[in-house]
Amino acid sequence: MTECPVSIVVIGAGNRTNKYMEYAIRHPEKLVLAGIVEPNDIRRENMARKFGVPASACFTSYEDFFKNPIPANAILIGTPENEHYHPTMMALEAGYNILLEKPIAQTLEECRAIAQKAREKGLLVGVCHVLRFHPYFLKMKEVVQSGELGQIISINHYAEINLDRTTHGYVRGLWNRAEKTNPMLLAKCCHDIDLLLWLTGKKCRKLSSFGSLRWFRKENAPIGSSDRCINCSVEADCPFSAVDLYKNRKEWVRNFDIPKGMTLDEVIDEELLHGRYGRCVYHCDNDVVDHQILNMELEDEITVTFAANAFTQNDFRSTHIKMTHGEIDGDERILRVRKFRGSKEQIFDFSDIVRQPYHAGADLYIVEDFVKALEEGYGTLRTNIDKSVESHRICFEAETSRLTGRTIFLD
Ligand SMILES: NC(=O)c1ccc[n+]([C@@H]2O[C@H](COP(=O)([O-])OP(=O)(O)OC[C@H]3O[C@@H](n4cnc5c(N)ncnc54)[C@H](O)[C@@H]3O)[C@@H](O)[C@H]2O)c1
């Protein structure tokens, strides 16, 4: 058991860890930031300033940090995917509990090795599956679990990834190469697979998957296009234009670093001229899929169809659960529950919270859950790595199925 406030070191002071650390700002009696590991000077200094972390507790690499680790109860790891495994194993070796951003690691063997090491050391590893803490999905789970609609027969679940999110993250951005980060299904949709296993409480028995990088390839570049949107003759008509996304609409610019003495507009201009985000979507170094489907048969003969798609302006998940005595369907805004006999349709309206920051508070609830588990006993943690390895396994196997065309049977 750990006494409060729990002290935590952040490795990777980027977008996600800044969100989670909001919990320490709201609840300083529960959580304090003890140290920061971040190679990017702007990000490290911003976080240090925000939390009053002294320079002596700031590091530019985790290798340096683990040579002279500072005392803390836990480490929050929010580095890119290819930098999850090593710092996590080093942190476990050094005796820290861990809150780890998803995906756990880049191979199933690495995921299992982390889970095994945590068990050996008697330490906690929580994986940031924030959907399990989202009020809309919690209500969905509550209705399923109540038993009022009987048993699950099948589920259709869609991740509408949204065009802007796709071009920013999976074509131009940090998640555009499977080798560097992970296949798209893992990088983006391990949340969805985790959600489906969590909702059903069942394991997957067999699966098959199809998908490809269909559109964002050189051969689809329109005549007259150039390597950069800023000097492209067909930019004005292109739905994937970086000029339109970043300069005109100012979308997805929140995480652009703004060096001292520069404005956001200047940073955007610089990015369009020389950065990765100014590149034409047909002339990037991307290789991850832009559409993928996954079919699963779970225990109890439950069938699940899942589709992830980039070619939509929608930016939400929709789910339809068919049960023996009723059905549940929703789009993160409205959750509709219909019983086949004997009761009226019930509507739960989440429209008010859908755009609220921190994934409608889920980012903060997950940290709260982690702190509580350290305080009260490890068994209470709702996103323990052991549960998460199973959903990651499905993502890895789905990728094998997609690449080989085989149906995969899981033991
Ligand atoms: N749970 C969610 O909903 C969710 C959403 C988006 C991203 N993610 C995941 O969170 C992780 C981070 O994503 P992000 O959007 O915060 O990215 P980010 O780029 O904003 O942050 C990553 C940070 O890690 C730093 N970093 C890189 N290499 C490092 C190293 N060796 N040591 C220490 N720091 C290092 C980078 O400089 C950067 O500041 C990824 O695994 C991503 O898939 C999760």
The ligand as a Tripos MOL2 file, in Angstrom:
@<TRIPOS>MOLECULE
LIG
   44    48     1     0     0
SMALL
NO_CHARGES

@<TRIPOS>ATOM
      1 N1         -5.2290    6.6420  -24.6040 N.am      1 LIG1
      2 C1         -5.5010    7.3980  -25.6550 C.2       1 LIG1
      3 O1         -6.6400    7.7320  -25.9080 O.2       1 LIG1
      4 C2         -4.3840    7.8560  -26.5510 C.ar      1 LIG1
      5 C3         -4.5940    8.8950  -27.4750 C.ar      1 LIG1
      6 C4         -3.5330    9.3110  -28.2660 C.ar      1 LIG1
      7 C5         -2.3020    8.6870  -28.1330 C.ar      1 LIG1
      8 N2         -2.1370    7.6590  -27.2460 N.ar      1 LIG1
      9 C6         -0.8350    6.9800  -27.0880 C.3       1 LIG1
     10 O2         -0.0400    7.7640  -26.1940 O.3       1 LIG1
     11 C7          1.3490    7.6530  -26.5250 C.3       1 LIG1
     12 C8          1.9080    9.0600  -26.7230 C.3       1 LIG1
     13 O3          1.1210    9.7550  -27.6490 O.3       1 LIG1
     14 P1          1.0410   11.3530  -27.6240 P.3       1 LIG1
     15 O4         -0.0940   11.7300  -28.4870 O.co2     1 LIG1
     16 O5          1.0960   11.8620  -26.2250 O.co2     1 LIG1
     17 O6          2.4050   11.6890  -28.3790 O.3       1 LIG1
     18 P2          3.3280   12.9680  -28.1890 P.3       1 LIG1
     19 O7          4.2530   12.9740  -29.3370 O.co2     1 LIG1
     20 O8          2.5110   14.1850  -27.9420 O.co2     1 LIG1
     21 O9          4.1380   12.6550  -26.8460 O.3       1 LIG1
     22 C9          5.1810   11.7200  -26.7920 C.3       1 LIG1
     23 C10         6.3360   12.3830  -26.0610 C.3       1 LIG1
     24 O10         7.3680   11.4310  -25.8290 O.3       1 LIG1
     25 C11         8.6070   12.0830  -26.0320 C.3       1 LIG1
     26 N3          9.6410   11.0750  -26.2770 N.ar      1 LIG1
     27 C12         9.9990   10.5100  -27.4560 C.ar      1 LIG1
     28 N4         10.9930    9.6340  -27.2560 N.ar      1 LIG1
     29 C13        11.2620    9.6520  -25.9200 C.ar      1 LIG1
     30 C14        12.1770    8.9740  -25.0960 C.ar      1 LIG1
     31 N5         13.0450    8.0790  -25.5880 N.pl3     1 LIG1
     32 N6         12.1900    9.2340  -23.7640 N.ar      1 LIG1
     33 C15        11.3210   10.1170  -23.2340 C.ar      1 LIG1
     34 N7         10.4340   10.8110  -23.9820 N.ar      1 LIG1
     35 C16        10.4020   10.5740  -25.3020 C.ar      1 LIG1
     36 C17         8.3630   12.9850  -27.2140 C.3       1 LIG1
     37 O11         9.3260   14.0060  -27.3130 O.3       1 LIG1
     38 C18         6.9690   13.5200  -26.8810 C.3       1 LIG1
     39 O12         7.0040   14.6900  -26.1110 O.3       1 LIG1
     40 C19         1.3990    6.7730  -27.7750 C.3       1 LIG1
     41 O13         1.6480    5.4610  -27.3890 O.3       1 LIG1
     42 C20        -0.0120    6.8750  -28.3380 C.3       1 LIG1
     43 O14        -0.4310    5.7600  -29.0980 O.3       1 LIG1
     44 C21        -3.1510    7.2580  -26.4520 C.ar      1 LIG1
@<TRIPOS>BOND
     1     1     2 1
     2     2     3 2
     3     2     4 1
     4     4     5 ar
     5     4    44 ar
     6     5     6 ar
     7     6     7 ar
     8     7     8 ar
     9     8     9 1
    10     8    44 ar
    11     9    10 1
    12     9    42 1
    13    10    11 1
    14    11    12 1
    15    11    40 1
    16    12    13 1
    17    13    14 1
    18    14    15 2
    19    14    16 1
    20    14    17 1
    21    17    18 1
    22    18    19 2
    23    18    20 1
    24    18    21 1
    25    21    22 1
    26    22    23 1
    27    23    24 1
    28    23    38 1
    29    24    25 1
    30    25    26 1
    31    25    36 1
    32    26    27 ar
    33    26    35 ar
    34    27    28 ar
    35    28    29 ar
    36    29    30 ar
    37    29    35 ar
    38    30    31 1
    39    30    32 ar
    40    32    33 ar
    41    33    34 ar
    42    34    35 ar
    43    36    37 1
    44    36    38 1
    45    38    39 1
    46    40    41 1
    47    40    42 1
    48    42    43 1
@<TRIPOS>SUBSTRUCTURE
     1 LIG1         1 GROUP 0 **** ****
